[in-house]
Structures are given as C-alpha cells and as structure tokens.
Amino acid sequence: MTHPIAWPIPARHDHDGIEWPAVRHPGYAWHAQAKCNGENPARWDYPDSPTMRGKRLRAAEACHGCPVVQQCATAALAEHSREIVRAGVPIPGYSGDIRAAIQQLEIRAGIHQQQAEEAA
C-alpha cells in the first residue's frame, strides 16, 4: 500500500506557532479496524500520569497491537491533535513539549522512513 503523503511536504504552523508537517488526512475508513473503535473516548484522553515516562507507558499500552497505527498517526498530524493519545503517543496540550510528540507521530506515520527512501 502506498502512503498517501506526497513529498516533499512543506511544514505548517498552527495558531500557537508550532510547526506541523503538512500531511493529507487519511480519512476515517481505517478507524473501523482501530483497537479503540467502540471504546469510551475518554479512555484515550491525555494520560494524567505525573511524569512524561508514565504518560508514554500508558499511551503505548493503550495502542499496543493496533493494526492502524500509521493511519492514526497521519490523522493526528493532519488534525493537529492535542491532549489525547494517538498512535501510542501522548500528545500534550499547550504547556507540554508538543514538538517531541509531533516527531514521534511522524515516525509512526512513516514520514521519516519515506523521506529517507526518496533521498537515496
């Protein structure tokens, strides 16, 4: 399956000046296969663990084994998601280090891998 992102992708900035990659939204057909489908949406809210390590562990546990992590990460990037777990990544709100979460989402969406392949 070909990834739906065309390269190169120019970055976009949100209303807070945070740089997000400009990705095409994958739509929502994938959601029917998501591990979280049919679950209470509050279960996927940003973890309230006091440490970032705790947040990452809870997020990884929540999404472990999900077959549509790549599509979920792409959708999270396209939607500029905040204060929620997407693709096993806890995405902070306005006070956290959202740049690190964006980088993790890019990896899970396959953006870094595809860019490396095209550069070769």
QUICORPE-V630200 format. One record per backbone hydrogen bond with DSSP energy under -1.0 kcal/mol. NH is the residue of the N-H (numbers start at 1). CO is the residue of the C=O. Records with the same first field share a line. If there is no record, write none. Layout:
# QUICORPE-V630200
NH: CO ; CO
This chain:
# QUICORPE-V630200
12: 20
14: 18
17: 14
20: 12
22: 10
31: 28
32: 29
33: 30
34: 31
37: 34
39: 36
43: 40
44: 41
45: 42
46: 83
55: 51
56: 52
57: 53
58: 54
59: 55
60: 56
61: 57
62: 58
63: 59
64: 60
66: 63
72: 68
73: 69
74: 70
75: 71
76: 72
77: 73
78: 74
79: 75
81: 76
83: 91
85: 44
86: 89
89: 86
91: 84
98: 96
101: 97
102: 98
103: 99
104: 100
105: 101
106: 102
107: 103
108: 104
109: 105
110: 107
111: 106
114: 110
115: 111
116: 112
117: 113
118: 114
119: 115
120: 116
